Amino acid sequence: CSELVGVLWEDVHFTRNGHVMLFLPKTKTDPGAGSWVLLSATPDTRINPAKALQALWWLAGADAAVGPVFRPSLTSAAALSKSTVGPRLEKAMDRAGIPNASLYAAHSLRRGGATHAARVGVPLRFIKLMGRWKSDAVRQYLYTSPEVILQHSNHMLLNV
């Protein structure tokens, strides 16, 4: 969350093929060294963070955009505060019709992203790379529902 609200337009780079490269100068996993995050611009998906960021860039004035990417409003020069990310996320989830939105926090996006990547078959080493994990702590972020556990348990029993 602190990395998100600290992103500056000066650290956002759009590639010729529509992808986005974000430089995070200070992160929990790379204090002082910074790290790059790549956002894919795959056109045939419902969710396209690179396209959304480019739309926000246009709203912020395109080449004239400077300062914080995420602000309380388009007219504000201040960065969005960490304490407002959770309530804004909950409001967006409510609007999207996601049940139990109050159970989620900004950190849920990190865990959910890692869990989704694992479910769709992304190898653990790439999940670690994309999430900037240096250790196997990423395994603690991977959620397995009781239904999936029961499914595999049944599979084991049926194949004795």
C-alpha positions in Angstrom: 0.0 0.0 0.0 2.8 2.5 0.9 4.5 1.6 -2.4 1.2 2.3 -4.3 0.7 5.7 -2.9 4.3 6.7 -3.4 4.4 6.1 -7.1 5.2 9.3 -9.1 4.5 10.0 -12.7 8.2 10.6 -13.2 8.7 6.9 -12.4 6.1 5.6 -14.9 7.3 4.6 -18.3 5.0 3.5 -21.2 6.6 1.2 -23.7 5.9 1.3 -27.5 3.8 -1.8 -27.2 1.6 -0.5 -24.5 3.2 -2.1 -21.4 4.1 -0.1 -18.4 7.3 0.0 -16.4 7.1 1.4 -12.9 10.1 2.2 -10.9 9.5 2.0 -7.1 12.5 3.9 -5.6 11.9 2.5 -2.1 10.2 -0.7 -1.2 10.0 -3.1 1.8 11.9 -5.7 -0.1 14.4 -3.4 -1.7 15.1 -0.5 0.7 17.2 2.1 -1.0 17.9 0.1 -4.1 14.4 0.3 -5.6 12.8 -2.1 -8.1 11.0 -2.2 -11.4 7.5 -3.5 -11.8 6.2 -4.4 -15.2 2.5 -4.2 -16.1 1.3 -6.1 -19.1 -1.0 -4.6 -21.7 -2.6 -7.7 -22.9 -5.5 -6.4 -25.0 -7.8 -9.4 -24.8 -8.4 -9.4 -21.1 -11.2 -7.7 -19.0 -8.6 -6.3 -16.6 -5.8 -4.3 -18.1 -3.8 -2.3 -15.5 -1.5 -0.8 -18.1 -4.5 0.6 -20.1 -6.1 1.9 -16.9 -2.8 3.6 -15.9 -2.5 5.2 -19.4 -6.1 6.5 -19.1 -5.2 8.1 -15.8 -2.1 9.6 -17.3 -4.2 11.3 -20.0 -6.5 12.6 -17.3 -3.5 13.9 -15.4 -2.2 15.9 -18.4 -0.2 13.3 -20.3 3.4 14.5 -20.8 2.8 17.3 -18.3 1.9 14.9 -15.5 4.2 15.2 -12.5 4.0 14.2 -8.9 1.9 11.5 -7.3 0.0 9.1 -9.6 -2.6 8.3 -7.0 -4.3 11.5 -5.5 -7.4 12.2 -3.5 -8.8 13.9 -6.6 -7.7 15.0 -10.1 -7.2 18.6 -8.9 -5.2 17.7 -5.8 -1.4 17.9 -5.9 -1.0 15.7 -2.8 -0.5 12.0 -2.7 -3.3 9.7 -1.6 -2.7 8.8 2.0 -2.2 5.1 3.1 -5.2 5.4 5.4 -7.6 6.1 2.6 -6.7 3.2 0.3 -8.6 0.6 2.3 -11.9 2.5 2.4 -11.6 3.4 -1.3 -11.0 -0.2 -2.1 -14.0 -1.3 -0.1 -16.2 1.3 -1.9 -14.9 0.2 -5.3 -15.6 -3.5 -4.4 -19.1 -2.6 -3.3 -19.8 -0.8 -6.6 -18.5 -3.9 -8.4 -21.0 -6.0 -6.5 -18.3 -8.0 -4.7 -19.8 -9.6 -1.5 -18.3 -8.9 1.9 -16.2 -6.0 0.7 -15.5 -5.0 4.3 -13.5 -8.2 4.8 -10.8 -7.0 2.3 -7.9 -4.7 2.9 -5.3 -3.2 0.5 -2.9 -6.1 1.3 -5.6 -8.5 0.1 -4.6 -7.5 -3.4 -1.1 -8.8 -2.9 -2.4 -12.1 -1.5 -5.1 -12.4 -4.1 -2.7 -11.7 -6.9 -0.3 -14.4 -5.7 -3.1 -16.9 -5.2 -4.7 -16.2 -8.6 -1.3 -16.6 -10.3 -0.7 -19.9 -8.6 -4.3 -21.1 -9.5 -3.7 -20.4 -13.2 -0.4 -22.2 -13.3 2.2 -19.4 -13.0 5.4 -21.1 -11.6 6.3 -20.1 -8.1 9.6 -18.5 -9.2 7.7 -16.1 -11.4 5.1 -15.3 -8.7 8.1 -14.4 -6.4 9.7 -12.3 -9.1 6.5 -10.4 -9.9 5.7 -9.9 -6.2 9.3 -9.0 -5.4 9.6 -11.8 -2.8 13.2 -12.8 -2.1 12.3 -15.8 0.1 9.7 -18.5 0.1 7.5 -16.3 2.3 5.3 -16.1 -0.8 3.9 -19.5 0.1 2.2 -18.0 3.1 0.2 -15.7 0.8 -1.2 -18.6 -1.3 -4.7 -19.3 -0.2 -6.3 -22.7 -0.7 -10.1 -22.9 -0.1 -11.6 -25.7 1.9 -13.4 -26.8 -1.3 -10.1 -27.3 -3.1 -8.7 -29.2 -0.2 -11.8 -31.5 -0.2 -11.6 -32.0 -3.9 -8.0 -33.2 -3.7 -8.8 -35.3 -0.6 -11.6 -37.0 -2.6 -9.3 -37.5 -5.5 -6.8 -39.3 -3.2 -9.5 -41.5 -1.8 -10.9 -42.4 -5.2 -7.5 -43.4 -6.5 -6.4 -45.8 -3.8 
